[in-house]
Amino acid sequence: MGLEACRGDFPILSRATGGHPLIYLDSAATSQKPRSVLDAEEGFYARTNANVHRGVYELSVEATDAYEAARARTARFLGAKDPNEVVFVRGTTEALNLLATSLGQSVLERGDRVVATIMEHHSNLVPWHFLREHAGIQIDFVDIDDEGRLRLEELDRYLAAGRVKVVTLTHVSNVLGTVNPVREIAEKAHAHGALVVLDAAQSAPHRRLDVAELGVDFLAFSGHKMLGPMGIGALWGKAELLAKLPPYMGGGEMIDQVRTDGASYREPPQRFEAGTPNVGGAIALGAAIDYLERVGWDELRTHERRLLERLLQGARERVGGKVKVFGPHETRDREAVVSFALQGVHPHDVASLLDAEGICVRAGHHCAQPLMQRLGVPALTRASPYLYNTESEIDRLFDALEKVDRLFAGEKLPTGTAR
């Protein structure tokens, strides 16, 4: 599939905003959806809708088969040994809350330590803070260097100090674009008896994942960032570890038996899927994975590398050198997530003025306030292109940034320019 032709698969890209063709550069927050994904979810509700695992009639059996086929498809995407290692959840946030809660009940004890990184998304911080507040665990943070790479010597020091039970980290920073050396970190953690939790929300949309190669114990990702619908994602865990975790929520489908004096629970993954699941979302997630694999991971990577290089070049050469990009300077060390500051202009003003030009970017702390504090900034503007973006759209971004710069410099803009 040629990426030049794929734009036509995304209905939303044909619309205008503010009188301009839409340029969507906020895929790190959520991606747009191709027609095949929209059709897959609609098709379930139009032709197969029934609750799963509960009925013996034909429609329910078909729904169950489609749901479990989506689980098997997701397992293949992750390189998992067994589909039952895949738990469907609403997204990365729910997966990480599930893990923190269940590990807090079964593995972590008062005085134990969890090691995270300073670049974590709040979804991979707040659940552990709950345990700090209510269960007495300690959280340590691995710092970064000036280019946004982890200082692994700090991880070594924390591990050597003892009582580290969990190391939790992001695969790719949603602010810096940094790709972390997950395998190396996992080997260090395992050598000290710690479990490794990986937030793959920002890597799953962009690269082929293999849980065996990564060497982690648990991995979480969200479908909506990788062309799938909102409200669906997955937690992968090693079978022997999932089997030891207590349930996260109680209700229908996750039980073996319920008595007046207690209850027993099903084996994973059903143990962690209480209530009616998002069957349509799971099926559409499978369609999103199919779409990405038809595109091809190598072709996607080549395309995104060109966009990333164009962004970094524009930051160096356009807007009078007033754009500062945060994160690694080398493209091989990062994904196409580019957070930047425009000298003299607040990120929220940048985003609002770009919106007037039809350009969608994100501005704020990006759910990473500890990292903002470490960088010494209140907020940043972020451009995050994906497979449906073009180099000409990156050029239009910098055309618009030059307008923003001139506006704040007090220059008179051409008649009709949005303010």
C-alpha positions as CSV (number, residue, x, y, z in Angstrom):
1,M,0.0,0.0,0.0
2,G,1.5,3.3,-1.0
3,L,1.3,5.9,1.7
4,E,0.7,8.6,-0.8
5,A,-2.6,7.0,-1.7
6,C,-3.7,6.1,1.8
7,R,-5.0,9.6,2.7
8,G,-8.1,8.8,0.7
9,D,-8.9,6.0,3.3
10,F,-9.4,8.6,6.0
11,P,-12.8,10.4,5.6
12,I,-12.0,13.1,8.1
13,L,-9.0,14.4,6.1
14,S,-11.4,15.7,3.4
15,R,-12.9,18.3,5.7
16,A,-11.9,21.9,6.2
17,T,-11.5,23.8,9.5
18,G,-11.4,27.5,9.8
19,G,-11.7,27.8,6.0
20,H,-8.5,25.8,5.5
21,P,-7.8,22.2,4.5
22,L,-7.4,20.2,7.7
23,I,-3.8,19.4,8.7
24,Y,-3.9,17.0,11.6
25,L,-0.7,16.8,13.6
26,D,-1.9,15.5,16.9
27,S,-1.7,11.7,16.4
28,A,0.2,11.2,19.6
29,A,-3.1,12.2,21.3
30,T,-5.3,10.1,19.1
31,S,-5.0,9.0,15.5
32,Q,-7.6,9.4,12.7
33,K,-9.4,6.2,11.5
34,P,-9.4,4.6,8.1
35,R,-12.7,3.5,6.5
36,S,-11.9,-0.2,7.0
37,V,-11.8,0.4,10.8
38,L,-15.0,2.4,10.8
39,D,-16.7,-0.3,8.8
40,A,-15.5,-3.1,11.0
41,E,-17.0,-1.5,14.1
42,E,-20.2,-0.6,12.4
43,G,-20.4,-4.0,10.8
44,F,-20.4,-5.7,14.2
45,Y,-23.3,-3.7,15.5
46,A,-25.2,-3.9,12.2
47,R,-24.9,-7.7,11.7
48,T,-23.5,-9.5,14.7
49,N,-24.4,-7.6,17.8
50,A,-24.9,-9.9,20.8
51,N,-23.3,-10.4,24.2
52,V,-20.3,-12.7,24.2
53,H,-19.6,-15.8,26.2
54,R,-23.1,-15.9,27.4
55,G,-25.5,-17.2,24.8
56,V,-25.8,-20.5,23.0
57,Y,-27.8,-19.0,20.1
58,E,-26.1,-18.4,16.7
59,L,-25.7,-14.7,17.0
60,S,-24.0,-14.9,20.4
61,V,-21.6,-17.6,19.2
62,E,-20.7,-15.5,16.1
63,A,-20.0,-12.5,18.3
64,T,-17.9,-14.6,20.7
65,D,-15.9,-16.0,17.8
66,A,-15.3,-12.5,16.4
67,Y,-14.2,-11.2,19.8
68,E,-11.8,-14.1,20.4
69,A,-10.5,-13.8,16.9
70,A,-9.6,-10.1,17.7
71,R,-7.8,-11.3,20.8
72,A,-5.8,-13.8,18.7
73,R,-5.1,-11.0,16.2
74,T,-3.8,-8.8,18.9
75,A,-1.6,-11.6,20.3
76,R,0.0,-12.1,17.0
77,F,0.7,-8.3,16.7
78,L,2.5,-8.5,20.0
79,G,4.3,-11.8,19.3
80,A,2.6,-13.3,22.3
81,K,2.8,-17.1,22.8
82,D,-0.9,-17.5,23.7
83,P,-4.0,-15.3,23.0
84,N,-5.0,-15.8,26.6
85,E,-2.1,-13.6,27.6
86,V,-4.0,-10.6,26.1
87,V,-6.6,-8.8,28.3
88,F,-8.9,-6.4,26.6
89,V,-9.2,-3.1,28.5
90,R,-10.3,0.5,27.7
91,G,-6.8,1.5,27.0
92,T,-3.3,2.0,28.4
93,T,-4.7,3.9,31.4
94,E,-6.9,1.1,32.5
95,A,-4.2,-1.5,31.9
96,L,-1.7,0.3,34.1
97,N,-4.3,0.9,36.9
98,L,-5.2,-2.8,36.7
99,L,-1.5,-3.7,37.1
100,A,-0.8,-1.3,39.9
101,T,-3.9,-2.4,41.9
102,S,-3.4,-6.1,41.4
103,L,0.4,-6.0,42.0
104,G,-0.3,-3.9,45.1
105,Q,-2.5,-6.6,46.4
106,S,-0.2,-9.5,45.6
107,V,3.4,-8.5,45.2
108,L,4.1,-5.1,46.7
109,E,4.4,-4.6,50.5
110,R,4.9,-1.6,52.6
111,G,8.5,-0.3,52.2
112,D,8.9,-1.9,48.7
113,R,10.0,0.4,45.9
114,V,8.8,1.0,42.3
115,V,11.2,2.7,39.9
116,A,9.7,4.9,37.2
117,T,11.2,7.5,34.9
118,I,10.8,11.3,35.0
119,M,9.4,11.1,31.4
120,E,6.3,9.0,32.3
121,H,2.8,9.9,31.3
122,H,0.5,10.5,34.3
123,S,-1.2,7.2,33.5
124,N,2.0,5.5,34.5
125,L,2.5,7.6,37.6
126,V,-0.8,8.3,39.3
127,P,-1.7,4.6,39.8
128,W,1.6,4.0,41.6
129,H,1.0,7.2,43.6
130,F,-2.2,5.6,44.9
131,L,0.0,2.7,46.2
132,R,2.4,5.2,47.7
133,E,-0.4,7.0,49.5
134,H,-2.4,4.0,50.7
135,A,0.1,1.1,50.8
136,G,3.3,2.7,51.8
137,I,5.4,1.9,48.8
138,Q,8.2,4.3,47.6
139,I,8.6,5.6,44.1
140,D,12.0,6.5,42.6
141,F,12.5,8.3,39.4
142,V,15.3,7.8,36.8
143,D,16.3,11.2,35.4
144,I,17.2,12.2,31.9
145,D,20.2,13.9,30.3
146,D,20.1,17.2,28.4
147,E,18.9,15.4,25.2
148,G,16.2,13.5,26.9
149,R,17.8,10.1,27.3
150,L,17.6,8.1,30.5
151,R,20.5,8.2,32.9
152,L,20.7,4.4,33.4
153,E,23.4,4.7,36.1
154,E,20.6,6.0,38.3
155,L,18.5,2.9,37.6
156,D,21.6,0.8,38.6
157,R,21.8,2.7,41.9
158,Y,18.2,2.2,42.7
159,L,18.3,-1.5,41.9
160,A,21.4,-2.0,44.0
161,A,19.8,-0.3,47.0
162,G,17.3,-3.2,47.2
163,R,13.6,-3.8,47.6
164,V,12.7,-2.7,44.0
165,K,9.8,-4.9,43.0
166,V,8.6,-3.1,39.8
167,V,10.4,-1.1,37.1
168,T,7.8,0.7,35.0
169,L,8.6,2.9,32.0
170,T,7.4,4.2,28.7
171,H,8.7,2.7,25.5
172,V,8.6,6.1,23.7
173,S,8.1,9.4,25.4
174,N,4.9,11.2,24.4
175,V,6.8,14.5,24.8
176,L,10.4,14.0,23.8
177,G,10.0,11.2,21.3
178,T,12.8,9.3,23.0
179,V,13.0,5.6,22.3
180,N,14.1,3.9,25.5
181,P,16.4,0.9,25.6
182,V,13.8,-1.4,27.0
183,R,15.6,-4.7,26.6
184,E,18.7,-3.4,28.5
185,I,16.5,-2.0,31.2
186,A,14.5,-5.3,31.5
187,E,17.7,-7.3,31.9
188,K,19.0,-5.0,34.6
189,A,15.6,-5.2,36.5
190,H,15.3,-9.0,36.2
191,A,18.8,-9.4,37.5
192,H,17.5,-7.9,40.7
193,G,14.3,-9.8,40.8
194,A,12.0,-6.9,39.7
195,L,9.1,-7.1,37.3
196,V,9.0,-4.8,34.3
197,V,5.9,-2.9,33.1
198,L,6.0,-1.3,29.7
199,D,3.8,1.6,28.5
200,A,3.7,1.0,24.7
201,A,1.0,3.6,24.0
202,Q,3.4,5.7,21.9
203,S,5.3,2.8,20.3
204,A,2.6,0.5,19.2
205,P,1.4,2.8,16.4
206,H,4.8,3.1,14.9
207,R,6.9,0.0,15.2
208,R,6.6,-3.8,15.2
209,L,6.4,-5.0,18.8
210,D,7.7,-8.4,20.0
211,V,7.2,-9.0,23.8
212,A,9.9,-11.7,23.7
213,E,12.5,-9.4,22.2
214,L,11.5,-6.5,24.5
215,G,12.0,-8.9,27.5
216,V,9.3,-7.3,29.6
217,D,6.7,-8.9,31.9
218,F,3.7,-6.7,31.1
219,L,2.9,-4.4,28.2
220,A,0.0,-2.0,27.7
221,F,-1.2,-0.1,24.7
222,S,-4.2,1.9,23.4
223,G,-6.1,1.2,20.1
224,H,-7.1,4.8,19.5
225,K,-3.5,6.0,18.9
226,M,-2.9,3.3,16.2
227,L,-6.0,3.9,13.9
228,G,-8.4,2.0,16.2
229,P,-11.4,3.3,18.0
230,M,-11.4,5.0,21.4
231,G,-12.2,2.8,24.4
232,I,-10.3,-0.3,23.5
233,G,-6.7,-1.4,24.2
234,A,-4.9,-4.3,25.6
235,L,-2.8,-5.5,28.5
236,W,-0.3,-8.3,27.7
237,G,1.2,-10.3,30.5
238,K,3.2,-13.5,30.8
239,A,0.7,-16.3,31.5
240,E,2.3,-17.4,34.7
241,L,2.3,-13.9,36.1
242,L,-1.3,-13.1,35.1
243,A,-2.4,-16.4,36.8
244,K,-1.1,-15.1,40.1
245,L,-2.8,-11.7,39.9
246,P,-6.0,-11.1,41.8
247,P,-9.0,-9.5,39.9
248,Y,-9.1,-5.8,39.3
249,M,-12.9,-5.5,39.1
250,G,-15.8,-7.8,40.1
251,G,-18.9,-8.6,38.2
252,G,-20.3,-10.9,35.5
253,E,-18.0,-13.1,33.3
254,M,-15.0,-12.9,35.6
255,I,-16.3,-15.4,38.1
256,D,-16.1,-19.1,38.5
257,Q,-18.6,-19.4,41.4
258,V,-20.3,-16.9,43.6
259,R,-21.6,-18.0,47.0
260,T,-23.1,-16.1,50.0
261,D,-19.8,-16.7,51.8
262,G,-17.4,-15.8,49.0
263,A,-16.4,-16.2,45.3
264,S,-13.9,-17.8,43.1
265,Y,-12.6,-16.5,39.8
266,R,-11.9,-17.6,36.3
267,E,-8.5,-18.0,34.7
268,P,-7.0,-15.1,32.8
269,P,-7.9,-13.3,30.6
270,Q,-11.6,-13.5,31.7
271,R,-10.6,-12.9,35.3
272,F,-9.8,-9.3,34.3
273,E,-12.7,-8.6,31.9
274,A,-15.6,-8.1,34.2
275,G,-18.9,-7.1,32.6
276,T,-19.8,-6.6,29.0
277,P,-16.7,-5.9,27.0
278,N,-16.2,-3.5,24.1
279,V,-16.6,-6.2,21.4
280,G,-17.1,-3.8,18.5
281,G,-13.9,-1.9,19.6
282,A,-11.9,-5.1,19.8
283,I,-13.0,-6.2,16.3
284,A,-12.1,-2.7,15.0
285,L,-8.7,-2.9,16.8
286,G,-8.0,-6.0,14.8
287,A,-8.9,-4.2,11.6
288,A,-6.5,-1.3,12.6
289,I,-3.7,-3.8,13.1
290,D,-4.5,-5.4,9.7
291,Y,-4.4,-1.9,8.1
292,L,-1.0,-1.1,9.6
293,E,0.5,-4.4,8.5
294,R,-0.8,-3.9,5.0
295,V,1.0,-0.5,5.0
296,G,4.1,-2.3,6.2
297,W,6.1,-1.4,9.3
298,D,9.2,-0.7,7.3
299,E,7.4,1.6,4.9
300,L,5.7,3.4,7.7
301,R,9.0,3.9,9.5
302,T,10.7,5.3,6.3
303,H,7.8,7.7,5.8
304,E,7.7,8.9,9.4
305,R,11.5,9.4,9.4
306,R,11.1,11.7,6.4
307,L,8.5,13.7,8.3
308,L,10.6,13.8,11.4
309,E,13.7,15.1,9.5
310,R,11.5,17.7,7.9
311,L,10.3,18.9,11.3
312,L,13.8,19.0,12.7
313,Q,15.1,20.8,9.6
314,G,12.3,23.4,9.8
315,A,13.1,24.0,13.5
316,R,16.7,24.7,12.6
317,E,16.2,26.7,9.4
318,R,12.8,28.4,9.7
319,V,11.3,31.0,12.0
320,G,14.6,32.7,12.5
321,G,15.9,29.9,14.6
322,K,13.4,30.8,17.3
323,V,12.0,27.2,17.6
324,K,13.6,25.0,20.3
325,V,12.9,21.3,20.0
326,F,13.1,19.1,23.1
327,G,14.4,15.5,22.9
328,P,17.3,13.7,21.2
329,H,18.9,15.5,18.2
330,E,19.5,12.3,16.2
331,T,16.4,10.9,14.4
332,R,17.5,7.3,15.0
333,D,17.0,7.9,18.8
334,R,13.4,9.1,18.6
335,E,10.0,8.7,17.0
336,A,8.2,11.5,15.1
337,V,6.8,13.2,18.3
338,V,8.2,16.7,18.3
339,S,7.6,19.1,21.3
340,F,8.9,22.6,20.9
341,A,8.8,26.1,22.2
342,L,8.5,29.2,20.0
343,Q,10.5,32.0,21.6
344,G,8.3,34.7,23.2
345,V,5.0,32.9,22.6
346,H,3.0,30.8,25.0
347,P,2.3,27.3,23.6
348,H,-1.5,27.8,24.0
349,D,-1.3,30.9,21.8
350,V,0.8,29.0,19.3
351,A,-1.8,26.2,19.1
352,S,-4.7,28.6,18.9
353,L,-3.2,30.6,16.0
354,L,-2.2,27.4,14.2
355,D,-5.8,26.3,14.5
356,A,-6.9,29.4,12.7
357,E,-4.7,28.1,9.8
358,G,-6.4,24.7,9.9
359,I,-3.5,23.1,11.7
360,C,-4.1,20.8,14.7
361,V,-1.3,20.5,17.3
362,R,-1.4,19.9,21.0
363,A,-0.3,22.4,23.6
364,G,0.1,22.0,27.4
365,H,1.9,19.8,29.8
366,H,0.9,16.7,27.8
367,C,0.0,14.7,31.0
368,A,3.7,14.8,32.0
369,Q,4.1,17.5,34.6
370,P,7.1,16.0,36.3
371,L,8.9,16.1,33.0
372,M,7.8,19.7,32.4
373,Q,9.3,20.6,35.8
374,R,12.5,18.8,34.9
375,L,12.7,20.7,31.5
376,G,11.9,24.0,33.3
377,V,8.9,24.9,31.1
378,P,5.2,25.2,32.0
379,A,4.1,23.8,28.7
380,L,5.1,22.9,25.2
381,T,3.6,22.7,21.7
382,R,3.7,19.3,20.1
383,A,3.4,18.2,16.5
384,S,3.0,14.5,16.0
385,P,2.6,13.4,12.4
386,Y,1.5,9.9,11.2
387,L,1.2,7.9,8.1
388,Y,-1.5,10.2,6.5
389,N,0.7,13.4,6.8
390,T,2.9,14.8,4.1
391,E,6.1,16.8,3.9
392,S,4.1,19.7,2.4
393,E,2.0,19.8,5.5
394,I,5.1,20.1,7.6
395,D,6.1,23.0,5.4
396,R,2.7,24.6,6.0
397,L,3.2,24.2,9.7
398,F,6.4,26.3,9.5
399,D,4.7,28.9,7.2
400,A,2.1,29.3,9.9
401,L,4.7,29.5,12.7
402,E,6.4,32.3,10.9
403,K,3.1,34.2,10.8
404,V,2.8,33.6,14.5
405,D,6.3,34.9,15.2
406,R,5.7,38.0,13.1
407,L,2.4,38.7,14.9
408,F,4.1,38.6,18.3
409,A,7.0,40.6,17.0
410,G,4.5,43.3,16.1
411,E,4.9,43.1,12.4
412,K,1.9,44.0,10.2
413,L,0.5,40.9,8.6
414,P,-1.2,40.8,5.2
415,T,-4.9,41.7,5.1
416,G,-7.1,38.7,6.0
417,T,-4.6,36.9,8.1
418,A,-6.2,35.3,11.2
419,R,-5.3,36.8,14.5
